[in-house]
Amino acid sequence: MVPLPRKLLALALAAGLLLLGGCATRTPDQDSTAKPDTEAAFPVTVGSVTIPARPGRIVSLSPSATETLFALGAGPQVAAVDSASDYPAQAPHTQLSALSPDPEAIAAYHPDLVVVAADPNSLAAALARISVPTLVMPDAKTLDEAYAEFVSLGKATGHQAEGESLARQTRDEVDKIVAGTPKPARPLGYYYELDQTYYSVTSATFIGQILGRFGLTSIADGVAGSGYPQLSPERILQADPALIFLADSKCCGQNGQTISARPGWSTLTAVKQGHVFPLDDALASRWSPRIVDLVRAVSGAVTSAAR
């Protein structure tokens, strides 16, 4: 979008404020769907953000938050989601970008709450000028942080009880799957592929901690840099992982056959024993309640490797 001159931007944001004011009045039908004490619970403060009233028009610019909002029962309150939010199917998909959000494009949906995973370009400050609160729900670094975000989103949207229940249920399901999975006699090394340039994850990352609960360790541990280092083919071959997880299967068509064709990879233990496991790319990169599906997939892989 071509940037508007400062004066025109101010006029557009002012117009958005007027539109938002008109949309703040709820119809009887909207109010009838709320619990009797829902409105009484507001205003609420989540982190440093105060939400004055139960939001009726939410814009979600985070695929993880979008999935969680619908799992909470807040789907009818969601007015728009970003272009990367592809689940659930009934989410109101748009071309809004989470990477470079445009305040004017967002304001066009007349939101009374915007949820993002990060705050690039001072989006929260821009939306605050038209009295739209912006809730930043950053990438969860642990399972406990993911559960806490379920509770926070529930509180922010008038579904606090549902958020607490969702967090508890998800935790219980994950714990049950982990407890029911046979543990390897010794820690098994794995290679987790993010893309075909060999970017991977360490055991300290969100996904690494999930895999660690099954007695697995990443061959990327100890590589200098962030929790998502780029490995060399030589390191992967030397480490000879017992399992390989492919988080680039759906987007890039990677599977056991394609990687066995890579130079030298047919000699890897994971390839020879058929312990190459494609993962749903979306599940492997989000911290929504569908974490349970990811944990179940990892459990199946570990069980297969233990036979």
Disulfide bonds with the S-S distance in Angstrom:
none
